[in-house]
């Protein structure tokens, strides 16, 4: 969604919704100083310089980089993904017209100072010193995940320890860095099978439901869903985006409709805004410069000056109206739920009987 403009000087642009994404990629790092308490933290990469660049402005990491200038030992633990390192990416469900041969991948470590590294418990072999404190490598068949542990001693200095990890193959001897997504935290569990997408088309609760009629209910005036909610790129932004509902179960989605205050998304908490003139407004609140925008359950937005606000208090209930199942009735509610819980049906082929209806 485009940011709201005309904010105060130096103020971050405001957006009607914020998506938070996270994963379990990274490296577990433990620093043990020669004297003092050990420190543990997360790093995005094994290469120290790469991690320093990606953790700028992080107070926790800045503290760690400072103490790592003193003598001590650094231990890095991660799971390393070596699948399809030098193979072209293909669309899901597609296949290459040939089967690439498995590569033998060589991992190389360069470090200033004594270092010990193991891959699945097997130590790296020492290579010829090329001006560094140590250079080491180990070969492994491409594919699957491998446990990597690196222990590096640092004698102290103006900078934290130096460490680089790269890979190359018998077919392509150029040393390459590993992408961030190739590192998984050592305690993270990998799913044994790829999770299947939910398929709600055969749910008994939706038997007889019509997706297209449900779409009309969603965008219609009686249910009024689209005044506040968007789905698949259409609708309002006052309430949460509902595009992920096909991955949820029937019972929880029905409960959200029947009891909208049962579980309120913390990003869309209803606020009661009391103005200096004595008027009270209730709804979802967002800022736009020196203005507040309060959106009510009808999708109507009221803009007020911040200076005119006496107080803002969170409400215990949602602005989403109750009674929608009763107002729609069983058949129309079933159509609405069919629309919410299923992706659009495939378009009929051109020239077919349905396409010509």
Rosetta blueprint (number, residue, H / E / L):
1 X L
2 X L
3 X L
4 X E
5 X L
6 X L
7 X L
8 X L
9 X L
10 X L
11 X L
12 X L
13 X L
14 X E
15 X L
16 X L
17 X L
18 X L
19 X L
20 X L
21 X L
22 X L
23 X L
24 X L
25 X E
26 X L
27 X E
28 X E
29 X E
30 X E
31 X E
32 X E
33 X E
34 X L
35 X L
36 X L
37 X L
38 X L
39 X E
40 X E
41 X E
42 X E
43 X E
44 X L
45 X L
46 X L
47 X L
48 X H
49 X H
50 X H
51 X H
52 X H
53 X H
54 X H
55 X L
56 X L
57 X L
58 X L
59 X H
60 X H
61 X H
62 X H
63 X H
64 X H
65 X H
66 X H
67 X H
68 X L
69 X L
70 X L
71 X L
72 X E
73 X E
74 X E
75 X E
76 X E
77 X E
78 X E
79 X E
80 X E
81 X E
82 X L
83 X L
84 X L
85 X L
86 X L
87 X L
88 X L
89 X L
90 X L
91 X L
92 X L
93 X L
94 X L
95 X L
96 X L
97 X L
98 X L
99 X L
100 X L
101 X L
102 X L
103 X L
104 X E
105 X E
106 X E
107 X E
108 X E
109 X E
110 X E
111 X E
112 X L
113 X L
114 X L
115 X E
116 X E
117 X E
118 X E
119 X E
120 X L
121 X L
122 X E
123 X E
124 X L
125 X E
126 X E
127 X L
128 X L
129 X L
130 X L
131 X L
132 X L
133 X L
134 X E
135 X E
136 X E
137 X E
138 X E
139 X E
140 X E
141 X E
142 X L
143 X L
144 X L
145 X E
146 X E
147 X E
148 X E
149 X E
150 X E
151 X E
152 X E
153 X E
154 X E
155 X L
156 X L
157 X L
158 X L
159 X L
160 X L
161 X L
162 X L
163 X E
164 X E
165 X E
166 X E
167 X E
168 X E
169 X E
170 X L
171 X L
172 X L
173 X L
174 X L
175 X L
176 X E
177 X E
178 X L
179 X L
180 X H
181 X H
182 X H
183 X E
184 X E
185 X L
186 X L
187 X L
188 X L
189 X L
190 X L
191 X L
192 X L
193 X L
194 X L
195 X L
196 X L
197 X L
198 X L
199 X L
200 X L
201 X L
202 X L
203 X L
204 X H
205 X H
206 X H
207 X L
208 X L
209 X L
210 X L
211 X H
212 X H
213 X H
214 X H
215 X H
216 X H
217 X H
218 X H
219 X H
220 X L
221 X L
222 X L
223 X L
224 X L
225 X H
226 X H
227 X H
228 X L
229 X L
230 X E
231 X E
232 X L
233 X L
234 X E
235 X E
236 X L
237 X L
238 X L
239 X L
240 X L
241 X L
242 X L
243 X L
244 X L
245 X H
246 X H
247 X H
248 X L
249 X L
250 X H
251 X H
252 X H
253 X H
254 X H
255 X H
256 X H
257 X H
258 X H
259 X L
260 X L
261 X L
262 X L
263 X L
264 X L
265 X L
266 X H
267 X H
268 X H
269 X L
270 X L
271 X E
272 X E
273 X E
274 X E
275 X E
276 X L
277 X L
278 X L
279 X L
280 X E
281 X E
282 X E
283 X E
284 X E
285 X E
286 X E
287 X E
288 X E
289 X L
290 X L
291 X E
292 X E
293 X E
294 X E
295 X E
296 X L
297 X L
298 X L
299 X L
300 X L
301 X E
302 X E
303 X E
304 X E
305 X E
306 X H
307 X H
308 X H
309 X E
310 X E
311 X E
312 X E
313 X E
314 X E
315 X L
316 X L
317 X L
318 X L
319 X L
320 X L
321 X L
322 X L
323 X L
324 X H
325 X H
326 X H
327 X H
328 X H
329 X H
330 X H
331 X H
332 X H
333 X H
334 X H
335 X H
336 X H
337 X H
338 X H
339 X H
340 X H
341 X H
342 X L
343 X L
344 X L
345 X L
346 X L
347 X L
348 X L
349 X L
350 X L
351 X L
352 X L
353 X L
354 X L
355 X L
356 X L
357 X L
